[in-house]
Amino acid sequence: MEQFLTPAFWLAVGQIIMIDILLGGDNAVVIALACRKLPTKQRTQGIIWGTVGAIVLRVILIFFALTLLAIPFLKLVGAALLVWIGIKLLAPQDDDDHGNIQASDKLWAAVKTVIVADFVMSLDNVIAIAGAAQGAGEQHQMPLVIFGLLVSIPIIVWGSQLVIKLMDRFPVVITLGGMLLGWIAGTMAVSDPAVIDPATLSWMPKLPESATLRYAAGIAGALLVLAWGKWAAARKPQAAGTAG
C-alpha cells in the first residue's frame, strides 16, 4: 500500500491525466457524433457505455504496450513517436478526423462506433500513457494507469468543452502538454534496455543508469519538442501565404 503514497506514483498519475485530457479531447467529439441520433433517453447510456468500452480497450492496449516496451529499441521508437505527437500538438494539422464518424439511432451500434473510433485514434494516448507509467516503477504501473484513466473519464466526457476553452484562452497549457510529451520521450529513450542493460546486446555501448541522465534527457526532449513545434507552427502561415 505504501507504494501508492510515493511522489513518483502521484507524479505519474498527474502526467497520465494531463496526457489524456490533451490527447483525448477528440473522445468527446467522437462520442457526441456517434450518439447524436440516439433517442434522448438512450443518449446518456450510449455515452456511458461507449466511454467504458473505450477505456477498457485502452487499458488492454496499454498493458500490451508496457510489455512490449521491455523489448530492445522499442522505447527508442516510442520516444520518437512521442516527439512527433508533441510537435503535432504544438503545430496541429487542419485535417478533419471526424468526418467519417457515422451516427446511429441504435444504442449498441453507437457504442460500437465509439469503441472502434477510439481504438483507431488512441495510438498517441497509449504510447504516452505507457511512457508516463514507466517512471513509477514496475510494481504498480497498471494500477496507476487504470486510476489515471478513471479519473480522466469525467473530465473528458463532461468537462471537455471547459478544457478546450481553457486551452484556447491559455495556449501555454498546450505548450506545457507538448513539452511534457517531450520529457517523457527523453526519459523513455535513455531507459531502453538496448542502451542501459549490460546483458542486452552486450556489443552496444551503454549509458550510465542515473537520475541525472534521466533528468537531462527529459529536459532535452521537452526543449526539442518546444523548439521544433514552434518552428513548425511558424512555418504554416508562411506556407499558406505562399500557396495563396
Secondary structure by P-SEA (a helix, b strand, c coil): ccccccaaaaaaaaaaaaaaaaaacaaaaaaaaaaccccccaaaaaaaaaaaaaaaaaaaaaaaaaaaccccaaaaaaaaaaaaaaaaaaccccccccccccccccaaaaaaaaaaaaaaacaaaaaaaaaaaaaaccccaaaaaaaaaaaacccccccaaaaaaaaaacaaaaaaaaaaaaaaaaaaaaacccccccccccccccccccaaaaaaaaaaaaaaaaaaaaaaaaaaaaaaaaac
